[in-house]
Amino acid sequence: MSLVMACDYTVRDFDRWWRTTEGGRALLRQLGAHHFVVYRSIEEPNRIFVTLGLSSPELVHEMLRSGEFLTWFDAAGVEEIPPLFMGRLIEKLRYVEAGGASGEILAPGSVVIARIMPIEDLGRFLSVVHARRDRLVAAGCRQYWTYQAMDDPGEVMTLQEVDSLQHATEGLRIAVKEFYDRAGVGIYPNAFVGKLVDVVEIEPAAEE
């Protein structure tokens, strides 16, 4: 099962946060993370969206109960401890456009739209995503991930890779007008629009 933990939050200083993150690999190993992905908002440079690839939800719950993770947030200069989304990958769609093909690995600088939102029914939501394939491709969508929350089947996170900021802006307009009502989204989400900073692999601890 492919698990992910995600959070959207603001830091006091991005460079300080990044240095703290670089020094926090041991904690991420304790969480059972095998990689983490960092996106930085285009309009708000101190707003970031982070996803952690996880091997076990039990390790995460244990770490959160210990309070050590919250201490790491504070040391990194996080303005306010954010809500955490933890879910499993439902599907990943890769689109091929005229003149090129999308790859599995994002390149630094890729434009991404992230949303966490309540839905009425997962099957209905996915059917609308599938039905809108041509429209999504026309709006510059290269890849589309859907995750379902572990603790609430009525909540999903979506990540879209798009080919440009212009298409990201257009895609948001289309989503609000056409997509959400058809897909049974309960509340229009506050989308995060940013660029990929880095995909960091977390090496397992060396055996003694």
C-alpha positions as CSV (number, residue, x, y, z in Angstrom):
1,M,0.0,0.0,0.0
2,S,1.3,3.4,-1.0
3,L,0.9,5.8,2.0
4,V,1.5,9.5,2.2
5,M,1.4,12.2,4.9
6,A,0.9,15.8,3.6
7,C,0.7,19.2,5.1
8,D,0.3,22.8,3.8
9,Y,1.8,25.4,6.0
10,T,3.7,28.7,6.3
11,V,7.2,29.2,7.7
12,R,9.0,32.3,8.9
13,D,11.9,31.8,6.7
14,F,12.2,29.3,3.9
15,D,16.0,29.0,3.9
16,R,16.0,28.4,7.6
17,W,13.2,25.8,7.3
18,W,15.2,24.0,4.5
19,R,18.3,23.8,6.7
20,T,16.3,22.4,9.6
21,T,14.7,19.8,7.3
22,E,18.2,18.8,6.0
23,G,19.1,18.1,9.6
24,G,15.9,16.3,10.4
25,R,16.5,13.1,8.4
26,A,16.8,11.0,11.6
27,L,13.3,12.0,12.6
28,L,12.0,11.2,9.2
29,R,13.6,7.8,9.4
30,Q,11.8,7.2,12.7
31,L,8.5,8.1,11.0
32,G,9.2,5.4,8.5
33,A,9.5,7.9,5.6
34,H,11.4,6.7,2.5
35,H,11.2,10.1,0.7
36,F,9.8,13.5,1.1
37,V,8.7,16.0,-1.6
38,V,8.8,19.8,-1.1
39,Y,6.7,22.3,-3.1
40,R,7.0,26.1,-2.7
41,S,4.0,28.4,-3.4
42,I,4.4,30.6,-6.4
43,E,2.6,33.6,-4.9
44,E,3.6,33.1,-1.2
45,P,7.3,32.2,-1.0
46,N,7.1,31.1,2.7
47,R,4.1,28.8,2.1
48,I,5.1,25.2,1.4
49,F,3.4,21.9,0.7
50,V,5.2,18.8,1.8
51,T,4.4,15.1,1.2
52,L,6.1,12.2,3.0
53,G,6.1,8.7,1.5
54,L,5.5,6.3,4.4
55,S,5.9,2.6,5.0
56,S,3.7,2.3,8.1
57,P,1.0,4.5,9.6
58,E,1.6,3.0,13.1
59,L,5.1,4.6,13.2
60,V,3.6,8.0,12.4
61,H,0.9,7.7,15.1
62,E,3.6,6.7,17.6
63,M,5.8,9.6,16.7
64,L,3.0,12.1,16.8
65,R,2.0,10.9,20.3
66,S,5.5,11.4,21.5
67,G,5.5,15.2,20.6
68,E,8.9,14.9,18.9
69,F,7.4,15.8,15.5
70,L,5.8,19.0,16.9
71,T,9.2,20.0,18.4
72,W,10.7,19.6,14.9
73,F,8.0,21.9,13.4
74,D,8.8,24.6,16.1
75,A,12.5,24.4,15.4
76,A,11.9,24.8,11.7
77,G,10.1,28.1,12.3
78,V,6.6,27.0,11.4
79,E,4.2,29.8,12.2
80,E,1.3,27.5,13.1
81,I,1.2,23.7,13.4
82,P,-0.8,22.6,10.4
83,P,-3.4,19.8,10.1
84,L,-1.9,16.6,8.7
85,F,-3.4,14.5,5.9
86,M,-2.6,10.9,5.9
87,G,-3.9,8.7,3.2
88,R,-3.4,5.9,0.7
89,L,-2.9,6.2,-3.0
90,I,-6.1,5.4,-4.9
91,E,-4.9,6.0,-8.4
92,K,-2.3,7.9,-10.5
93,L,-3.2,9.0,-14.0
94,R,-0.5,9.9,-16.5
95,Y,-1.5,11.8,-19.6
96,V,0.4,11.9,-22.9
97,E,0.1,15.2,-24.8
98,A,0.8,15.9,-28.4
99,G,4.5,16.4,-28.9
100,G,5.6,14.8,-25.7
101,A,5.0,12.3,-22.9
102,S,4.8,12.8,-19.2
103,G,7.2,10.9,-17.0
104,E,6.7,9.4,-13.6
105,I,9.3,11.6,-11.8
106,L,8.7,15.3,-11.6
107,A,11.5,17.7,-12.5
108,P,12.4,20.6,-10.2
109,G,10.3,23.6,-11.2
110,S,7.3,21.5,-12.2
111,V,4.0,23.3,-11.5
112,V,1.7,21.5,-9.1
113,I,-1.8,22.1,-7.8
114,A,-2.6,20.4,-4.5
115,R,-6.0,20.2,-2.9
116,I,-7.4,18.5,0.2
117,M,-11.2,18.4,0.2
118,P,-14.4,16.6,1.4
119,I,-16.3,14.5,-1.2
120,E,-19.7,12.8,-1.2
121,D,-18.6,9.5,-2.8
122,L,-15.2,8.3,-4.0
123,G,-16.6,6.4,-7.0
124,R,-18.5,9.4,-8.2
125,F,-15.4,11.6,-7.8
126,L,-13.2,9.3,-9.8
127,S,-15.8,8.8,-12.5
128,V,-15.9,12.6,-13.1
129,V,-12.0,12.7,-13.2
130,H,-12.0,10.0,-15.8
131,A,-14.8,11.6,-17.8
132,R,-12.9,14.9,-17.9
133,R,-9.7,13.5,-19.2
134,D,-9.7,15.4,-22.5
135,R,-10.5,18.6,-20.7
136,L,-7.7,18.1,-18.2
137,V,-5.2,17.3,-20.9
138,A,-6.3,20.4,-22.8
139,A,-5.8,22.4,-19.6
140,G,-2.1,21.2,-19.5
141,C,-2.5,18.4,-16.9
142,R,0.3,15.9,-17.2
143,Q,-0.3,13.7,-14.1
144,Y,-3.2,13.4,-11.6
145,W,-2.9,11.7,-8.2
146,T,-5.8,10.9,-6.0
147,Y,-5.4,9.9,-2.3
148,Q,-8.1,8.9,0.2
149,A,-7.7,9.8,3.9
150,M,-7.0,6.8,6.2
151,D,-9.3,8.2,8.9
152,D,-12.1,9.6,6.8
153,P,-13.2,8.0,3.5
154,G,-15.1,11.2,2.7
155,E,-11.8,13.2,2.3
156,V,-9.4,13.1,-0.6
157,M,-6.2,14.8,-1.6
158,T,-5.4,15.5,-5.2
159,L,-2.1,16.5,-6.8
160,Q,-2.0,17.7,-10.4
161,E,1.2,18.3,-12.4
162,V,0.5,21.0,-15.1
163,D,2.8,22.3,-17.8
164,S,2.7,26.0,-16.9
165,L,1.5,28.5,-14.4
166,Q,-0.9,29.9,-17.0
167,H,-2.5,26.5,-17.3
168,A,-2.6,26.1,-13.5
169,T,-4.6,29.3,-13.3
170,E,-6.9,28.2,-16.0
171,G,-7.3,24.8,-14.5
172,L,-8.4,26.3,-11.2
173,R,-11.1,28.4,-12.9
174,I,-12.4,25.3,-14.8
175,A,-12.5,23.2,-11.6
176,V,-14.6,25.7,-9.7
177,K,-17.0,26.3,-12.5
178,E,-17.5,22.8,-13.8
179,F,-15.7,20.0,-11.9
180,Y,-16.5,20.3,-8.2
181,D,-20.3,20.2,-8.4
182,R,-20.3,17.2,-10.8
183,A,-17.7,15.4,-8.6
184,G,-19.7,15.9,-5.4
185,V,-17.1,18.0,-3.6
186,G,-18.6,19.4,-0.4
187,I,-16.6,22.6,0.0
188,Y,-14.5,24.2,-2.6
189,P,-10.9,23.8,-1.4
190,N,-8.3,26.4,-1.1
191,A,-5.8,25.1,-3.7
192,F,-2.1,25.3,-3.3
193,V,-0.3,26.2,-6.5
194,G,3.5,25.9,-6.3
195,K,6.6,24.5,-7.9
196,L,8.6,21.4,-7.0
197,V,11.7,22.3,-5.0
198,D,13.1,18.8,-4.5
199,V,12.4,15.1,-4.1
200,V,14.6,13.8,-1.2
201,E,15.3,10.2,-0.7
202,I,15.6,9.1,2.9
203,E,18.2,6.4,3.3
204,P,17.5,3.7,5.9
205,A,19.6,3.8,9.0
206,A,22.8,1.8,8.7
207,E,22.8,-1.5,10.6
208,E,25.2,-1.7,13.4
